[in-house]
Amino acid sequence: MRGNTMSNVKKWPAIDPEKVAKYKHIWENVSAADNLDPEVAAYLARVKEQGGGKGIEQMSFINKDYLGFYQAPFSQDLDNTDVVIYGMGIEKCSPTGSSHKFAPQRLRHLSKMGMGTVGDNGEIPFEWCRVSDYGNWDSLGQFELKAEVEQLTELLHHMVVEKDCTPLIFGGDHTIPYPTMRALGEKYGPLRVIHFDAHYDLSTRADFDYPYTSGHWLPKLYSEGLADPERTVQIGMRGRQTALVKGNHIAFGTTGFTTNEVYEQGVDAVADKIIELCGDGGPVYFTFDLDALDTAFCRSNSSPDPFGLTHLQVYDIIRKVKASGKVRLVGADIAEYTPDTDPTDKDGIIAAGFGWELLCWLAEERKRENGGENRHTVWHQAFGSVSL
């Protein structure tokens, strides 16, 4: 028969009774809201009063169809917008996949699945500047890519040059940077470029005699003096197409990191090179083709290639470059998401997460451009969880 072994158990000294009393007081009387950062608390109180006191419930995406990306208000009032989010669902240049036309609306939904509108490090883009969701490009009845891109070019000129808005664009295939970067280049001068992709996208008109494609938007911008190849950093290149276009990468003089080079040299080397080439105070554009990611992390794009970057590598590069405070981001896009190949929404949630990081970065830069002034986002249309 087993004897009593309790006498052999070492019991640790009790916690100081005063500390236990403190913990009990917190447990019974103190909510998380009582310990919020004052800036976050002020923001939440302000948002609660939107829409005539109905407020915006911050903790879920439930019943938020009336709100846009990341719970931004839908608005086309560009006179009162600093950062404009826009869905550009064109897909006429998708080589092996489709459903890009549905990507913005799906990513908009998935962007609201995160809890709240404050970043994990206390970022509050909606407090820093006026953010609005302008909706989606309507591609219905658009049968010719040239006309479509030229109409989008006119719209982005209106947003960026005439109304002084900072664009965050969700594609759509990788033709989408052209109208956006053209407007930004016209406004700011030659753009520095951070380009995540599995492919160089450096084909030329001599390779494919058509004015706009997802494969030669960047050389077209170079030829127009709107982007600087010597201050372009391309990350994630790999696959069987790489060797075919690498000659143009050398001819233009862009800086490239193949996926293998990222693994061999590490994310710090990539971030340092971006800061070196793009951190001179000039305007910088960030474009992210999701096929830069390995298919294990994002299969949902029209040109999937194995052996790519991890989502955490890309996240770390973004985080390190942003933290340097030297790279002046003036616009960004996320391209090539295909929701029809994403049955669990895994890839879309990753893409929306990257979009949030870019929104925070753009909003922070816009606040700096506005002289450090907070320009609060206003939700004129708010249907919060008020009980009647």
C-alpha positions as CSV (number, residue, x, y, z in Angstrom):
1,M,0.0,0.0,0.0
2,R,1.4,3.4,-1.1
3,G,2.1,5.7,1.8
4,N,1.3,9.4,2.1
5,T,3.9,11.3,0.0
6,M,2.6,14.8,0.6
7,S,5.2,15.3,3.4
8,N,7.9,14.9,0.7
9,V,6.5,17.8,-1.5
10,K,8.3,21.1,-1.1
11,K,5.8,23.9,-0.9
12,W,7.0,27.3,-2.1
13,P,6.6,30.4,0.1
14,A,3.3,32.2,-0.3
15,I,3.1,35.4,-2.4
16,D,3.2,38.5,-0.3
17,P,-0.4,39.1,1.0
18,E,-0.3,42.8,-0.1
19,K,0.4,41.7,-3.7
20,V,-2.4,39.2,-3.6
21,A,-4.7,41.9,-2.3
22,K,-3.6,44.1,-5.2
23,Y,-4.2,41.3,-7.7
24,K,-7.6,40.7,-6.2
25,H,-8.5,44.4,-6.5
26,I,-7.5,44.4,-10.2
27,W,-9.5,41.2,-10.8
28,E,-12.6,42.6,-9.3
29,N,-12.5,46.3,-10.2
30,V,-10.1,47.2,-13.0
31,S,-10.8,46.7,-16.7
32,A,-8.3,46.7,-19.5
33,A,-9.8,50.0,-20.6
34,D,-8.6,51.5,-17.3
35,N,-5.0,50.9,-18.2
36,L,-5.0,52.0,-21.8
37,D,-2.4,54.3,-23.2
38,P,-3.9,57.8,-22.9
39,E,-3.7,58.3,-26.7
40,V,-5.4,55.1,-27.4
41,A,-8.1,55.8,-24.8
42,A,-8.7,59.3,-26.3
43,Y,-9.1,57.7,-29.7
44,L,-11.6,55.1,-28.6
45,A,-13.6,57.7,-26.8
46,R,-13.7,59.8,-29.9
47,V,-14.7,57.0,-32.2
48,K,-17.5,55.9,-29.8
49,E,-19.2,59.3,-30.4
50,Q,-19.2,59.0,-34.2
51,G,-22.5,58.9,-36.0
52,G,-24.5,60.9,-33.5
53,G,-23.3,58.9,-30.5
54,K,-24.0,55.4,-32.1
55,G,-20.3,54.9,-32.4
56,I,-18.1,52.3,-34.1
57,E,-17.8,49.0,-32.2
58,Q,-14.1,48.2,-32.3
59,M,-13.8,44.5,-31.4
60,S,-15.1,42.6,-34.4
61,F,-16.0,42.7,-38.1
62,I,-19.6,41.6,-37.3
63,N,-22.2,43.7,-39.2
64,K,-19.5,46.0,-40.6
65,D,-20.6,45.8,-44.3
66,Y,-21.2,49.6,-44.1
67,L,-17.5,50.1,-43.4
68,G,-14.5,49.8,-45.7
69,F,-11.0,48.4,-45.4
70,Y,-9.9,48.1,-41.8
71,Q,-13.2,49.7,-40.7
72,A,-12.4,53.0,-42.6
73,P,-15.4,55.0,-43.6
74,F,-16.6,54.7,-47.2
75,S,-16.3,58.2,-48.7
76,Q,-15.5,59.8,-52.0
77,D,-15.0,63.2,-50.4
78,L,-11.3,63.6,-51.3
79,D,-11.2,67.2,-50.1
80,N,-11.3,65.7,-46.6
81,T,-9.1,62.6,-47.2
82,D,-5.4,62.2,-46.6
83,V,-5.0,58.5,-47.3
84,V,-7.3,56.9,-49.9
85,I,-7.8,53.2,-50.1
86,Y,-9.0,51.9,-53.4
87,G,-9.8,48.5,-55.0
88,M,-8.4,48.1,-58.5
89,G,-9.7,44.7,-59.6
90,I,-8.3,44.4,-63.1
91,E,-7.1,41.0,-64.4
92,K,-6.6,41.1,-68.1
93,C,-2.9,40.3,-67.7
94,S,-3.3,37.3,-65.4
95,P,-1.1,34.7,-67.0
96,T,-2.3,31.4,-65.4
97,G,-5.1,32.4,-63.0
98,S,-8.0,34.7,-62.5
99,S,-10.5,36.1,-60.0
100,H,-8.5,39.2,-59.4
101,K,-11.7,41.2,-60.1
102,F,-13.1,39.8,-56.8
103,A,-9.9,40.4,-54.8
104,P,-10.6,43.9,-53.4
105,Q,-14.0,43.0,-52.0
106,R,-12.7,39.8,-50.4
107,L,-9.7,41.5,-48.9
108,R,-11.9,44.3,-47.6
109,H,-14.0,41.8,-45.7
110,L,-10.9,39.9,-44.4
111,S,-9.3,43.1,-43.3
112,K,-12.0,43.6,-40.8
113,M,-11.5,40.3,-39.1
114,G,-8.7,41.6,-37.0
115,M,-9.9,42.9,-33.7
116,G,-10.1,46.7,-33.6
117,T,-8.3,49.5,-35.3
118,V,-5.2,50.0,-33.2
119,G,-1.9,48.3,-34.1
120,D,-0.1,45.9,-31.7
121,N,2.5,48.7,-31.0
122,G,-0.1,51.3,-30.5
123,E,-0.4,52.5,-34.1
124,I,-3.6,54.5,-34.8
125,P,-3.7,55.4,-38.5
126,F,-7.3,56.7,-38.2
127,E,-6.1,59.2,-35.5
128,W,-3.0,60.3,-37.4
129,C,-4.8,61.3,-40.6
130,R,-8.1,61.2,-42.5
131,V,-8.5,57.7,-44.1
132,S,-11.3,56.8,-46.5
133,D,-12.2,53.8,-48.6
134,Y,-13.1,55.1,-52.1
135,G,-14.6,51.7,-53.1
136,N,-13.7,49.6,-56.2
137,W,-13.0,50.2,-59.8
138,D,-15.9,48.9,-61.8
139,S,-14.5,46.7,-64.6
140,L,-17.9,45.6,-65.9
141,G,-18.0,46.3,-69.6
142,Q,-14.3,47.0,-69.8
143,F,-13.0,44.7,-72.6
144,E,-9.8,46.5,-73.5
145,L,-6.9,46.9,-71.2
146,K,-5.5,50.1,-72.7
147,A,-8.7,52.0,-72.2
148,E,-9.1,50.6,-68.7
149,V,-5.5,51.7,-67.6
150,E,-6.0,55.1,-69.2
151,Q,-9.2,55.7,-67.3
152,L,-7.5,54.5,-64.1
153,T,-4.6,56.8,-64.8
154,E,-7.0,59.8,-65.1
155,L,-8.7,58.8,-61.8
156,L,-5.4,58.4,-59.9
157,H,-4.3,61.7,-61.3
158,H,-7.4,63.2,-59.8
159,M,-6.8,61.5,-56.4
160,V,-3.1,62.1,-56.1
161,V,-2.3,65.3,-58.0
162,E,-5.5,67.3,-57.9
163,K,-6.7,66.2,-54.4
164,D,-3.4,65.5,-52.7
165,C,-4.3,62.1,-51.4
166,T,-1.8,59.3,-50.5
167,P,-3.0,56.0,-52.3
168,L,-3.1,52.5,-50.9
169,I,-4.3,50.2,-53.7
170,F,-5.5,46.6,-53.6
171,G,-5.4,44.7,-56.9
172,G,-6.0,43.3,-59.3
173,D,-3.1,42.0,-61.4
174,H,0.3,43.6,-61.4
175,T,-0.6,46.2,-64.0
176,I,-2.0,48.3,-61.1
177,P,1.2,50.1,-60.1
178,Y,1.3,52.0,-63.4
179,P,-1.6,54.4,-63.0
180,T,-0.8,54.9,-59.4
181,M,3.0,55.5,-59.8
182,R,2.4,57.7,-62.8
183,A,0.4,60.1,-60.7
184,L,2.8,60.0,-57.8
185,G,5.8,60.5,-60.1
186,E,4.1,63.5,-61.6
187,K,3.4,64.9,-58.2
188,Y,6.7,64.2,-56.4
189,G,9.3,63.5,-59.2
190,P,11.1,60.2,-59.8
191,L,10.1,57.5,-57.4
192,R,12.3,55.1,-55.5
193,V,10.8,51.7,-55.7
194,I,10.6,48.7,-53.2
195,H,9.4,45.8,-55.3
196,F,8.5,42.4,-53.8
197,D,7.9,39.8,-56.6
198,A,8.8,36.4,-57.9
199,H,9.5,38.1,-61.3
200,Y,11.5,41.2,-62.4
201,D,8.6,42.6,-64.4
202,L,11.2,44.2,-66.6
203,S,10.1,43.1,-70.0
204,T,10.0,45.9,-72.6
205,R,7.9,47.1,-75.5
206,A,10.4,45.3,-77.7
207,D,9.5,42.1,-75.9
208,F,5.7,42.6,-76.1
209,D,4.4,45.4,-78.2
210,Y,1.5,46.6,-76.1
211,P,1.5,49.8,-74.0
212,Y,0.4,48.3,-70.7
213,T,1.0,44.9,-69.2
214,S,1.7,43.3,-65.8
215,G,5.2,42.4,-67.0
216,H,6.5,45.8,-68.2
217,W,4.8,48.5,-66.1
218,L,8.2,49.3,-64.4
219,P,10.3,49.8,-67.6
220,K,7.5,52.0,-69.0
221,L,7.8,54.2,-65.9
222,Y,11.6,54.3,-66.2
223,S,11.2,55.4,-69.8
224,E,9.0,58.2,-68.8
225,G,11.4,59.4,-66.1
226,L,8.8,58.7,-63.4
227,A,10.8,56.1,-61.5
228,D,14.5,55.6,-60.9
229,P,15.9,52.2,-61.7
230,E,19.1,52.9,-59.8
231,R,17.0,53.4,-56.7
232,T,14.8,50.3,-57.2
233,V,15.2,47.3,-55.0
234,Q,13.6,44.1,-56.2
235,I,13.2,41.2,-53.7
236,G,12.1,37.6,-54.1
237,M,13.0,36.8,-57.7
238,R,13.2,33.1,-58.6
239,G,11.8,30.4,-61.0
240,R,12.3,29.6,-64.6
241,Q,11.5,33.0,-65.9
242,T,14.2,34.8,-63.9
243,A,17.1,34.0,-66.3
244,L,15.0,35.3,-69.3
245,V,14.6,38.8,-67.9
246,K,17.7,39.1,-65.7
247,G,19.5,40.8,-68.6
248,N,17.1,43.7,-68.4
249,H,17.6,43.9,-64.7
250,I,21.3,44.4,-65.4
251,A,20.7,46.8,-68.3
252,F,18.4,49.1,-66.2
253,G,20.7,48.9,-63.2
254,T,18.2,47.8,-60.6
255,T,19.3,46.1,-57.4
256,G,17.9,42.6,-57.0
257,F,17.8,40.0,-54.3
258,T,16.7,36.5,-55.5
259,T,15.0,34.4,-52.9
260,N,18.2,32.4,-52.5
261,E,20.1,35.5,-51.8
262,V,17.6,36.6,-49.1
263,Y,18.0,33.3,-47.4
264,E,21.8,33.4,-47.7
265,Q,22.3,37.1,-46.7
266,G,19.4,37.5,-44.3
267,V,16.7,40.1,-44.0
268,D,19.0,42.7,-42.4
269,A,21.1,42.9,-45.5
270,V,18.0,43.4,-47.6
271,A,16.6,46.1,-45.3
272,D,20.0,47.9,-45.1
273,K,20.2,48.0,-48.9
274,I,16.6,49.4,-49.2
275,I,17.5,52.1,-46.6
276,E,20.7,52.9,-48.5
277,L,19.1,53.3,-51.9
278,C,15.6,54.6,-50.9
279,G,16.3,56.4,-47.7
280,D,17.7,59.6,-49.2
281,G,14.5,61.6,-48.4
282,G,13.0,61.1,-51.9
283,P,9.5,59.7,-52.6
284,V,9.2,55.9,-52.3
285,Y,6.6,53.5,-53.7
286,F,6.1,50.0,-52.3
287,T,4.6,47.3,-54.6
288,F,3.9,43.8,-53.4
289,D,3.1,41.0,-55.8
290,L,2.0,38.2,-53.6
291,D,3.8,35.6,-55.7
292,A,7.0,36.8,-53.9
293,L,5.8,34.5,-51.1
294,D,6.4,30.8,-51.1
295,T,3.4,28.8,-52.1
296,A,3.3,27.3,-48.6
297,F,2.4,30.8,-47.3
298,C,0.4,32.2,-50.3
299,R,-0.8,30.0,-53.2
300,S,-3.5,32.4,-54.1
301,N,-2.0,34.3,-57.0
302,S,-1.9,33.9,-60.8
303,S,1.8,33.0,-61.1
304,P,2.6,30.7,-58.1
305,D,6.2,29.6,-57.8
306,P,7.6,27.3,-55.1
307,F,10.7,28.1,-53.0
308,G,9.8,31.7,-52.3
309,L,10.0,34.0,-49.3
310,T,8.2,33.4,-46.0
311,H,5.6,35.9,-44.9
312,L,7.7,36.6,-41.8
313,Q,10.8,37.5,-43.9
314,V,8.8,40.1,-45.8
315,Y,7.2,41.3,-42.5
316,D,10.6,41.7,-40.9
317,I,12.0,43.6,-43.9
318,I,9.0,46.0,-43.8
319,R,9.3,46.4,-40.1
320,K,13.1,47.2,-40.2
321,V,12.8,49.6,-43.1
322,K,9.9,51.5,-41.5
323,A,11.7,51.6,-38.1
324,S,14.7,53.3,-39.7
325,G,12.6,56.4,-40.2
326,K,14.5,57.2,-43.4
327,V,12.2,55.8,-46.1
328,R,9.5,58.3,-47.1
329,L,6.6,56.1,-48.3
330,V,4.2,58.0,-50.5
331,G,2.1,55.2,-52.0
332,A,1.7,51.4,-52.0
333,D,-0.1,48.5,-53.5
334,I,-0.8,44.8,-53.0
335,A,-1.3,42.8,-56.2
336,E,-2.2,39.4,-57.6
337,Y,-4.5,37.9,-54.9
338,T,-6.9,35.3,-56.4
339,P,-9.7,34.6,-53.9
340,D,-11.0,31.7,-55.9
341,T,-7.9,29.7,-55.1
342,D,-8.1,30.5,-51.3
343,P,-10.9,28.4,-49.9
344,T,-9.8,28.8,-46.3
345,D,-9.0,32.6,-46.6
346,K,-5.6,31.9,-45.2
347,D,-3.8,33.8,-48.0
348,G,-6.2,36.6,-48.0
349,I,-5.8,37.1,-44.2
350,I,-2.0,37.3,-44.7
351,A,-2.4,39.8,-47.6
352,A,-4.8,41.9,-45.5
353,G,-2.3,41.8,-42.7
354,F,0.4,43.3,-44.9
355,G,-2.1,45.9,-46.0
356,W,-2.5,47.0,-42.4
357,E,1.2,47.4,-42.0
358,L,1.3,49.5,-45.2
359,L,-1.7,51.6,-44.0
360,C,0.1,52.4,-40.7
361,W,3.3,53.3,-42.5
362,L,1.5,55.6,-45.0
363,A,-0.5,57.2,-42.3
364,E,2.5,57.9,-40.2
365,E,4.4,59.4,-43.2
366,R,1.3,61.5,-44.1
367,K,1.1,62.9,-40.6
368,R,4.8,63.8,-40.9
369,E,4.0,65.5,-44.2
370,N,1.2,67.4,-42.5
371,G,3.7,68.9,-40.1
372,G,3.0,66.4,-37.3
373,E,-0.7,67.4,-37.1
374,N,-3.3,64.8,-36.2
375,R,-6.1,64.9,-38.7
376,H,-8.8,62.7,-37.3
377,T,-10.8,60.3,-39.5
378,V,-14.5,61.0,-39.1
379,W,-17.2,58.3,-39.6
380,H,-20.2,60.2,-40.8
381,Q,-22.0,56.9,-41.4
382,A,-21.9,54.8,-38.2
383,F,-24.3,52.1,-37.2
384,G,-22.7,50.8,-34.0
385,S,-24.2,48.3,-31.6
386,V,-26.7,50.7,-30.2
387,S,-29.9,49.1,-28.7
388,L,-33.2,50.9,-29.4
